[in-house]
Amino acid sequence: MEEDFQNFFTMLGKTGPALVPFFKDANYKGVSFRLQAFTREDLGICYLLPDDFFVFSSSGENLIKTIDKLTE
């Protein structure tokens, strides 16, 4: 996915390879999601698959805000 979104993330400030070459599993409020960090400033690929949807974000903070909205 990193290569597929290279142009998008370059526009957002990505200058080098991901900090880790794999996705990590995470959980917030009982919602599982995956993330791959590109920078220490919270730029990366974050996504979750609730029900029949695909939710994509370029930062963990924004994905957590989305989860907050989805679980209201």
MARVEX-899356 format. One record per atom (N, C-alpha, C, O): residue number from 1; residue in one letter; x negated, y, z. Coordinates in nm, 2 decimals. Atoms other than C-alpha are relative to their C-alpha. Layout:
BEGIN
<i = NUM | aa = a | px = X | py = Y | pz = Z>
...
This chain:
BEGIN
<i = 1 | aa = m | px = -0.08 | py = -0.12 | pz = 0.00>
<i = 1 | aa = m | px = 0.00 | py = 0.00 | pz = 0.00>
<i = 1 | aa = m | px = -0.09 | py = 0.13 | pz = 0.00>
<i = 1 | aa = m | px = -0.05 | py = 0.23 | pz = -0.06>
<i = 2 | aa = e | px = 0.09 | py = -0.12 | pz = -0.01>
<i = 2 | aa = e | px = -0.29 | py = 0.24 | pz = 0.07>
<i = 2 | aa = e | px = -0.03 | py = 0.04 | pz = -0.14>
<i = 2 | aa = e | px = -0.03 | py = 0.16 | pz = -0.17>
<i = 3 | aa = e | px = 0.03 | py = -0.04 | pz = 0.14>
<i = 3 | aa = e | px = -0.39 | py = 0.23 | pz = -0.30>
<i = 3 | aa = e | px = 0.12 | py = 0.05 | pz = -0.07>
<i = 3 | aa = e | px = 0.11 | py = 0.14 | pz = -0.15>
<i = 4 | aa = d | px = -0.12 | py = -0.04 | pz = 0.07>
<i = 4 | aa = d | px = -0.03 | py = 0.26 | pz = -0.42>
<i = 4 | aa = d | px = 0.04 | py = 0.14 | pz = 0.03>
<i = 4 | aa = d | px = 0.10 | py = 0.21 | pz = -0.05>
<i = 5 | aa = f | px = -0.04 | py = -0.13 | pz = -0.05>
<i = 5 | aa = f | px = 0.02 | py = 0.58 | pz = -0.22>
<i = 5 | aa = f | px = -0.12 | py = 0.10 | pz = 0.00>
<i = 5 | aa = f | px = -0.11 | py = 0.20 | pz = 0.07>
<i = 6 | aa = q | px = 0.12 | py = -0.08 | pz = -0.01>
<i = 6 | aa = q | px = -0.33 | py = 0.72 | pz = -0.27>
<i = 6 | aa = q | px = 0.02 | py = 0.15 | pz = -0.04>
<i = 6 | aa = q | px = -0.02 | py = 0.24 | pz = 0.04>
<i = 7 | aa = n | px = -0.02 | py = -0.14 | pz = 0.04>
<i = 7 | aa = n | px = -0.22 | py = 1.04 | pz = -0.46>
<i = 7 | aa = n | px = 0.09 | py = 0.07 | pz = 0.10>
<i = 7 | aa = n | px = 0.06 | py = 0.19 | pz = 0.13>
<i = 8 | aa = f | px = -0.09 | py = -0.06 | pz = -0.10>
<i = 8 | aa = f | px = 0.06 | py = 1.11 | pz = -0.21>
<i = 8 | aa = f | px = -0.08 | py = 0.04 | pz = 0.12>
<i = 8 | aa = f | px = -0.07 | py = 0.15 | pz = 0.17>
<i = 9 | aa = f | px = 0.07 | py = -0.02 | pz = -0.12>
<i = 9 | aa = f | px = -0.17 | py = 1.08 | pz = 0.09>
<i = 9 | aa = f | px = -0.12 | py = 0.10 | pz = -0.02>
<i = 9 | aa = f | px = -0.16 | py = 0.17 | pz = 0.07>
<i = 10 | aa = t | px = 0.10 | py = -0.10 | pz = 0.03>
<i = 10 | aa = t | px = -0.45 | py = 1.28 | pz = -0.08>
<i = 10 | aa = t | px = 0.06 | py = 0.14 | pz = 0.01>
<i = 10 | aa = t | px = -0.01 | py = 0.23 | pz = 0.06>
<i = 11 | aa = m | px = -0.07 | py = -0.13 | pz = -0.01>
<i = 11 | aa = m | px = -0.20 | py = 1.57 | pz = -0.11>
<i = 11 | aa = m | px = 0.02 | py = 0.04 | pz = 0.15>
<i = 11 | aa = m | px = 0.02 | py = 0.16 | pz = 0.18>
<i = 12 | aa = l | px = -0.03 | py = -0.03 | pz = -0.14>
<i = 12 | aa = l | px = -0.14 | py = 1.54 | pz = 0.27>
<i = 12 | aa = l | px = -0.13 | py = 0.01 | pz = 0.08>
<i = 12 | aa = l | px = -0.13 | py = 0.03 | pz = 0.20>
<i = 13 | aa = g | px = 0.12 | py = -0.02 | pz = -0.06>
<i = 13 | aa = g | px = -0.51 | py = 1.55 | pz = 0.35>
<i = 13 | aa = g | px = -0.09 | py = -0.12 | pz = 0.02>
<i = 13 | aa = g | px = -0.20 | py = -0.11 | pz = 0.09>
<i = 14 | aa = k | px = 0.08 | py = 0.12 | pz = -0.02>
<i = 14 | aa = k | px = -0.64 | py = 1.20 | pz = 0.34>
<i = 14 | aa = k | px = -0.13 | py = 0.01 | pz = -0.08>
<i = 14 | aa = k | px = -0.12 | py = 0.04 | pz = -0.20>
<i = 15 | aa = t | px = 0.13 | py = -0.01 | pz = 0.07>
<i = 15 | aa = t | px = -1.01 | py = 1.20 | pz = 0.25>
<i = 15 | aa = t | px = -0.08 | py = -0.12 | pz = -0.01>
<i = 15 | aa = t | px = -0.17 | py = -0.13 | pz = -0.09>
<i = 16 | aa = g | px = 0.08 | py = 0.13 | pz = 0.00>
<i = 16 | aa = g | px = -1.14 | py = 0.85 | pz = 0.32>
<i = 16 | aa = g | px = 0.09 | py = -0.12 | pz = 0.02>
<i = 16 | aa = g | px = 0.22 | py = -0.11 | pz = 0.01>
<i = 17 | aa = p | px = -0.08 | py = 0.12 | pz = -0.02>
<i = 17 | aa = p | px = -1.03 | py = 0.50 | pz = 0.37>
<i = 17 | aa = p | px = 0.07 | py = -0.01 | pz = 0.14>
<i = 17 | aa = p | px = 0.04 | py = 0.07 | pz = 0.23>
<i = 18 | aa = a | px = -0.07 | py = 0.01 | pz = -0.12>
<i = 18 | aa = a | px = -0.79 | py = 0.39 | pz = 0.64>
<i = 18 | aa = a | px = -0.09 | py = -0.03 | pz = 0.12>
<i = 18 | aa = a | px = -0.20 | py = -0.09 | pz = 0.10>
<i = 19 | aa = l | px = 0.08 | py = 0.03 | pz = -0.12>
<i = 19 | aa = l | px = -0.93 | py = 0.37 | pz = 1.00>
<i = 19 | aa = l | px = -0.01 | py = -0.15 | pz = 0.02>
<i = 19 | aa = l | px = -0.12 | py = -0.20 | pz = 0.06>
<i = 20 | aa = v | px = 0.00 | py = 0.15 | pz = -0.01>
<i = 20 | aa = v | px = -0.84 | py = 0.00 | pz = 1.00>
<i = 20 | aa = v | px = 0.07 | py = -0.05 | pz = -0.13>
<i = 20 | aa = v | px = 0.16 | py = 0.01 | pz = -0.18>
<i = 21 | aa = p | px = -0.05 | py = 0.05 | pz = 0.13>
<i = 21 | aa = p | px = -0.78 | py = -0.21 | pz = 0.68>
<i = 21 | aa = p | px = 0.13 | py = -0.08 | pz = 0.01>
<i = 21 | aa = p | px = 0.15 | py = -0.16 | pz = -0.09>
<i = 22 | aa = f | px = -0.12 | py = 0.08 | pz = -0.01>
<i = 22 | aa = f | px = -0.46 | py = -0.37 | pz = 0.81>
<i = 22 | aa = f | px = 0.11 | py = 0.08 | pz = 0.07>
<i = 22 | aa = f | px = 0.09 | py = 0.18 | pz = 0.13>
<i = 23 | aa = f | px = -0.12 | py = -0.06 | pz = -0.07>
<i = 23 | aa = f | px = -0.11 | py = -0.29 | pz = 0.95>
<i = 23 | aa = f | px = 0.00 | py = -0.06 | pz = 0.14>
<i = 23 | aa = f | px = -0.03 | py = -0.17 | pz = 0.16>
<i = 24 | aa = k | px = -0.03 | py = 0.04 | pz = -0.14>
<i = 24 | aa = k | px = -0.04 | py = -0.30 | pz = 1.32>
<i = 24 | aa = k | px = 0.15 | py = -0.01 | pz = 0.02>
<i = 24 | aa = k | px = 0.22 | py = 0.07 | pz = -0.03>
<i = 25 | aa = d | px = -0.14 | py = 0.01 | pz = -0.04>
<i = 25 | aa = d | px = 0.29 | py = -0.41 | pz = 1.47>
<i = 25 | aa = d | px = 0.01 | py = 0.09 | pz = 0.12>
<i = 25 | aa = d | px = -0.07 | py = 0.09 | pz = 0.21>
<i = 26 | aa = a | px = -0.02 | py = -0.09 | pz = -0.11>
<i = 26 | aa = a | px = 0.44 | py = -0.16 | pz = 1.71>
<i = 26 | aa = a | px = 0.15 | py = -0.02 | pz = 0.04>
<i = 26 | aa = a | px = 0.23 | py = -0.07 | pz = -0.04>
<i = 27 | aa = n | px = -0.14 | py = 0.01 | pz = -0.05>
<i = 27 | aa = n | px = 0.76 | py = -0.13 | pz = 1.91>
<i = 27 | aa = n | px = 0.03 | py = 0.13 | pz = 0.08>
<i = 27 | aa = n | px = -0.05 | py = 0.17 | pz = 0.16>
<i = 28 | aa = y | px = -0.04 | py = -0.11 | pz = -0.08>
<i = 28 | aa = y | px = 0.95 | py = 0.17 | pz = 2.04>
<i = 28 | aa = y | px = 0.15 | py = -0.01 | pz = 0.02>
<i = 28 | aa = y | px = 0.23 | py = -0.03 | pz = -0.07>
<i = 29 | aa = k | px = -0.14 | py = 0.02 | pz = -0.04>
<i = 29 | aa = k | px = 1.28 | py = 0.15 | pz = 2.22>
<i = 29 | aa = k | px = 0.07 | py = -0.13 | pz = -0.05>
<i = 29 | aa = k | px = 0.18 | py = -0.13 | pz = -0.09>
<i = 30 | aa = g | px = -0.05 | py = 0.13 | pz = 0.05>
<i = 30 | aa = g | px = 1.32 | py = -0.21 | pz = 2.11>
<i = 30 | aa = g | px = 0.00 | py = -0.01 | pz = -0.15>
<i = 30 | aa = g | px = 0.05 | py = -0.11 | pz = -0.20>
<i = 31 | aa = v | px = 0.00 | py = 0.00 | pz = 0.15>
<i = 31 | aa = v | px = 1.27 | py = -0.12 | pz = 1.74>
<i = 31 | aa = v | px = -0.14 | py = -0.03 | pz = -0.04>
<i = 31 | aa = v | px = -0.24 | py = 0.04 | pz = -0.01>
<i = 32 | aa = s | px = 0.13 | py = 0.03 | pz = 0.05>
<i = 32 | aa = s | px = 0.98 | py = -0.29 | pz = 1.57>
<i = 32 | aa = s | px = -0.03 | py = 0.07 | pz = -0.13>
<i = 32 | aa = s | px = 0.06 | py = 0.09 | pz = -0.21>
<i = 33 | aa = f | px = 0.05 | py = -0.07 | pz = 0.12>
<i = 33 | aa = f | px = 0.78 | py = -0.11 | pz = 1.31>
<i = 33 | aa = f | px = -0.14 | py = -0.04 | pz = -0.03>
<i = 33 | aa = f | px = -0.21 | py = -0.09 | pz = 0.06>
<i = 34 | aa = r | px = 0.14 | py = 0.03 | pz = 0.03>
<i = 34 | aa = r | px = 0.45 | py = -0.14 | pz = 1.13>
<i = 34 | aa = r | px = -0.07 | py = 0.13 | pz = -0.04>
<i = 34 | aa = r | px = -0.01 | py = 0.23 | pz = -0.09>
<i = 35 | aa = l | px = 0.07 | py = -0.12 | pz = 0.04>
<i = 35 | aa = l | px = 0.18 | py = 0.12 | pz = 1.08>
<i = 35 | aa = l | px = -0.15 | py = -0.03 | pz = -0.03>
<i = 35 | aa = l | px = -0.21 | py = -0.13 | pz = 0.02>
<i = 36 | aa = q | px = 0.14 | py = 0.00 | pz = 0.04>
<i = 36 | aa = q | px = -0.16 | py = 0.18 | pz = 0.93>
<i = 36 | aa = q | px = -0.05 | py = 0.14 | pz = 0.01>
<i = 36 | aa = q | px = -0.01 | py = 0.22 | pz = -0.07>
<i = 37 | aa = a | px = 0.05 | py = -0.13 | pz = -0.02>
<i = 37 | aa = a | px = -0.36 | py = 0.48 | pz = 1.04>
<i = 37 | aa = a | px = -0.11 | py = 0.04 | pz = -0.10>
<i = 37 | aa = a | px = -0.20 | py = -0.04 | pz = -0.12>
<i = 38 | aa = f | px = 0.10 | py = -0.04 | pz = 0.09>
<i = 38 | aa = f | px = -0.56 | py = 0.68 | pz = 0.79>
<i = 38 | aa = f | px = -0.09 | py = 0.10 | pz = 0.08>
<i = 38 | aa = f | px = -0.21 | py = 0.11 | pz = 0.05>
<i = 39 | aa = t | px = 0.07 | py = -0.10 | pz = -0.07>
<i = 39 | aa = t | px = -0.67 | py = 0.96 | pz = 1.03>
<i = 39 | aa = t | px = 0.03 | py = 0.00 | pz = 0.15>
<i = 39 | aa = t | px = 0.14 | py = -0.06 | pz = 0.18>
<i = 40 | aa = r | px = -0.03 | py = -0.01 | pz = -0.14>
<i = 40 | aa = r | px = -0.69 | py = 1.02 | pz = 1.40>
<i = 40 | aa = r | px = 0.11 | py = 0.11 | pz = 0.03>
<i = 40 | aa = r | px = 0.17 | py = 0.12 | pz = 0.14>
<i = 41 | aa = e | px = -0.10 | py = -0.11 | pz = -0.01>
<i = 41 | aa = e | px = -0.45 | py = 1.32 | pz = 1.34>
<i = 41 | aa = e | px = 0.14 | py = -0.05 | pz = -0.04>
<i = 41 | aa = e | px = 0.23 | py = 0.03 | pz = -0.07>
<i = 42 | aa = d | px = -0.13 | py = 0.06 | pz = 0.02>
<i = 42 | aa = d | px = -0.15 | py = 1.08 | pz = 1.29>
<i = 42 | aa = d | px = 0.04 | py = 0.00 | pz = -0.15>
<i = 42 | aa = d | px = 0.16 | py = 0.01 | pz = -0.17>
<i = 43 | aa = l | px = -0.04 | py = 0.01 | pz = 0.14>
<i = 43 | aa = l | px = -0.16 | py = 1.05 | pz = 0.91>
<i = 43 | aa = l | px = -0.02 | py = -0.15 | pz = -0.04>
<i = 43 | aa = l | px = -0.12 | py = -0.21 | pz = -0.01>
<i = 44 | aa = g | px = 0.01 | py = 0.14 | pz = 0.03>
<i = 44 | aa = g | px = -0.08 | py = 0.70 | pz = 0.78>
<i = 44 | aa = g | px = 0.13 | py = -0.05 | pz = -0.06>
<i = 44 | aa = g | px = 0.22 | py = 0.03 | pz = -0.09>
<i = 45 | aa = i | px = -0.12 | py = 0.06 | pz = 0.05>
<i = 45 | aa = i | px = 0.18 | py = 0.46 | pz = 0.65>
<i = 45 | aa = i | px = 0.07 | py = -0.07 | pz = 0.12>
<i = 45 | aa = i | px = 0.01 | py = -0.15 | pz = 0.19>
<i = 46 | aa = c | px = -0.08 | py = 0.05 | pz = -0.11>
<i = 46 | aa = c | px = 0.45 | py = 0.38 | pz = 0.90>
<i = 46 | aa = c | px = 0.14 | py = -0.04 | pz = -0.07>
<i = 46 | aa = c | px = 0.20 | py = 0.04 | pz = -0.14>
<i = 47 | aa = y | px = -0.13 | py = 0.04 | pz = 0.05>
<i = 47 | aa = y | px = 0.77 | py = 0.19 | pz = 0.82>
<i = 47 | aa = y | px = 0.07 | py = -0.10 | pz = 0.09>
<i = 47 | aa = y | px = 0.01 | py = -0.17 | pz = 0.17>
<i = 48 | aa = l | px = -0.09 | py = 0.10 | pz = -0.07>
<i = 48 | aa = l | px = 1.06 | py = -0.01 | pz = 0.96>
<i = 48 | aa = l | px = 0.11 | py = -0.04 | pz = -0.09>
<i = 48 | aa = l | px = 0.14 | py = 0.03 | pz = -0.19>
<i = 49 | aa = l | px = -0.10 | py = 0.06 | pz = 0.08>
<i = 49 | aa = l | px = 1.33 | py = -0.22 | pz = 0.82>
<i = 49 | aa = l | px = 0.13 | py = -0.03 | pz = 0.08>
<i = 49 | aa = l | px = 0.15 | py = -0.14 | pz = 0.12>
<i = 50 | aa = p | px = -0.12 | py = 0.03 | pz = -0.08>
<i = 50 | aa = p | px = 1.65 | py = -0.17 | pz = 1.02>
<i = 50 | aa = p | px = 0.12 | py = -0.04 | pz = -0.09>
<i = 50 | aa = p | px = 0.14 | py = 0.03 | pz = -0.19>
<i = 51 | aa = d | px = -0.12 | py = 0.04 | pz = 0.07>
<i = 51 | aa = d | px = 1.95 | py = -0.36 | pz = 0.89>
<i = 51 | aa = d | px = -0.04 | py = -0.02 | pz = -0.15>
<i = 51 | aa = d | px = -0.13 | py = -0.09 | pz = -0.19>
<i = 52 | aa = d | px = 0.02 | py = 0.01 | pz = 0.14>
<i = 52 | aa = d | px = 1.96 | py = -0.31 | pz = 0.51>
<i = 52 | aa = d | px = -0.07 | py = 0.12 | pz = -0.05>
<i = 52 | aa = d | px = -0.05 | py = 0.16 | pz = -0.17>
<i = 53 | aa = f | px = 0.07 | py = -0.12 | pz = 0.04>
<i = 53 | aa = f | px = 1.74 | py = 0.00 | pz = 0.50>
<i = 53 | aa = f | px = -0.15 | py = -0.01 | pz = 0.01>
<i = 53 | aa = f | px = -0.20 | py = -0.10 | pz = 0.08>
<i = 54 | aa = f | px = 0.15 | py = -0.01 | pz = -0.01>
<i = 54 | aa = f | px = 1.37 | py = 0.08 | pz = 0.44>
<i = 54 | aa = f | px = -0.03 | py = 0.15 | pz = 0.05>
<i = 54 | aa = f | px = 0.01 | py = 0.24 | pz = -0.03>
<i = 55 | aa = v | px = 0.03 | py = -0.13 | pz = -0.05>
<i = 55 | aa = v | px = 1.25 | py = 0.38 | pz = 0.65>
<i = 55 | aa = v | px = -0.15 | py = 0.01 | pz = -0.01>
<i = 55 | aa = v | px = -0.23 | py = -0.07 | pz = 0.05>
<i = 56 | aa = f | px = 0.14 | py = -0.02 | pz = 0.02>
<i = 56 | aa = f | px = 0.91 | py = 0.52 | pz = 0.55>
<i = 56 | aa = f | px = -0.04 | py = 0.14 | pz = 0.06>
<i = 56 | aa = f | px = 0.04 | py = 0.23 | pz = 0.04>
<i = 57 | aa = s | px = 0.05 | py = -0.12 | pz = -0.05>
<i = 57 | aa = s | px = 0.70 | py = 0.79 | pz = 0.72>
<i = 57 | aa = s | px = -0.15 | py = 0.01 | pz = -0.02>
<i = 57 | aa = s | px = -0.21 | py = -0.09 | pz = -0.03>
<i = 58 | aa = s | px = 0.14 | py = -0.02 | pz = 0.01>
<i = 58 | aa = s | px = 0.36 | py = 0.94 | pz = 0.68>
<i = 58 | aa = s | px = -0.07 | py = 0.03 | pz = 0.14>
<i = 58 | aa = s | px = -0.19 | py = 0.05 | pz = 0.14>
<i = 59 | aa = s | px = 0.06 | py = -0.02 | pz = -0.13>
<i = 59 | aa = s | px = 0.31 | py = 0.97 | pz = 1.06>
<i = 59 | aa = s | px = 0.08 | py = -0.08 | pz = 0.10>
<i = 59 | aa = s | px = 0.21 | py = -0.09 | pz = 0.09>
<i = 60 | aa = g | px = -0.06 | py = 0.07 | pz = -0.11>
<i = 60 | aa = g | px = 0.39 | py = 0.77 | pz = 1.37>
<i = 60 | aa = g | px = 0.10 | py = 0.09 | pz = 0.08>
<i = 60 | aa = g | px = 0.21 | py = 0.05 | pz = 0.12>
<i = 61 | aa = e | px = -0.08 | py = -0.10 | pz = -0.08>
<i = 61 | aa = e | px = 0.53 | py = 1.08 | pz = 1.55>
<i = 61 | aa = e | px = 0.14 | py = 0.02 | pz = -0.07>
<i = 61 | aa = e | px = 0.24 | py = 0.02 | pz = -0.01>
<i = 62 | aa = n | px = -0.13 | py = -0.01 | pz = 0.07>
<i = 62 | aa = n | px = 0.79 | py = 1.13 | pz = 1.27>
<i = 62 | aa = n | px = 0.08 | py = -0.12 | pz = 0.00>
<i = 62 | aa = n | px = 0.21 | py = -0.12 | pz = 0.00>
<i = 63 | aa = l | px = -0.08 | py = 0.12 | pz = -0.01>
<i = 63 | aa = l | px = 0.89 | py = 0.77 | pz = 1.27>
<i = 63 | aa = l | px = 0.06 | py = -0.02 | pz = 0.13>
<i = 63 | aa = l | px = 0.18 | py = -0.07 | pz = 0.14>
<i = 64 | aa = i | px = -0.06 | py = 0.01 | pz = -0.13>
<i = 64 | aa = i | px = 0.95 | py = 0.78 | pz = 1.64>
<i = 64 | aa = i | px = 0.11 | py = 0.09 | pz = 0.01>
<i = 64 | aa = i | px = 0.22 | py = 0.06 | pz = 0.07>
<i = 65 | aa = k | px = -0.12 | py = -0.10 | pz = 0.00>
<i = 65 | aa = k | px = 1.17 | py = 1.09 | pz = 1.60>
<i = 65 | aa = k | px = 0.11 | py = -0.06 | pz = -0.08>
<i = 65 | aa = k | px = 0.23 | py = -0.04 | pz = -0.05>
<i = 66 | aa = t | px = -0.11 | py = 0.07 | pz = 0.08>
<i = 66 | aa = t | px = 1.36 | py = 0.89 | pz = 1.33>
<i = 66 | aa = t | px = 0.07 | py = -0.11 | pz = 0.08>
<i = 66 | aa = t | px = 0.19 | py = -0.12 | pz = 0.08>
<i = 67 | aa = i | px = -0.05 | py = 0.10 | pz = -0.08>
<i = 67 | aa = i | px = 1.40 | py = 0.60 | pz = 1.56>
<i = 67 | aa = i | px = 0.09 | py = 0.06 | pz = 0.11>
<i = 67 | aa = i | px = 0.20 | py = 0.00 | pz = 0.14>
<i = 68 | aa = d | px = -0.08 | py = -0.07 | pz = -0.10>
<i = 68 | aa = d | px = 1.53 | py = 0.84 | pz = 1.83>
<i = 68 | aa = d | px = 0.14 | py = 0.03 | pz = -0.06>
<i = 68 | aa = d | px = 0.24 | py = 0.01 | pz = 0.00>
<i = 69 | aa = k | px = -0.13 | py = -0.04 | pz = 0.07>
<i = 69 | aa = k | px = 1.80 | py = 0.96 | pz = 1.58>
<i = 69 | aa = k | px = 0.08 | py = -0.12 | pz = -0.03>
<i = 69 | aa = k | px = 0.20 | py = -0.12 | pz = -0.02>
<i = 70 | aa = l | px = -0.07 | py = 0.12 | pz = 0.04>
<i = 70 | aa = l | px = 1.89 | py = 0.61 | pz = 1.46>
<i = 70 | aa = l | px = 0.06 | py = -0.07 | pz = 0.12>
<i = 70 | aa = l | px = 0.16 | py = -0.14 | pz = 0.11>
<i = 71 | aa = t | px = -0.05 | py = 0.07 | pz = -0.12>
<i = 71 | aa = t | px = 1.94 | py = 0.49 | pz = 1.82>
<i = 71 | aa = t | px = 0.09 | py = 0.08 | pz = 0.09>
<i = 71 | aa = t | px = 0.12 | py = 0.04 | pz = 0.20>
<i = 72 | aa = e | px = -0.09 | py = -0.09 | pz = -0.07>
<i = 72 | aa = e | px = 2.15 | py = 0.78 | pz = 1.94>
<i = 72 | aa = e | px = 0.14 | py = -0.06 | pz = 0.01>
<i = 72 | aa = e | px = 0.23 | py = 0.00 | pz = 0.07>
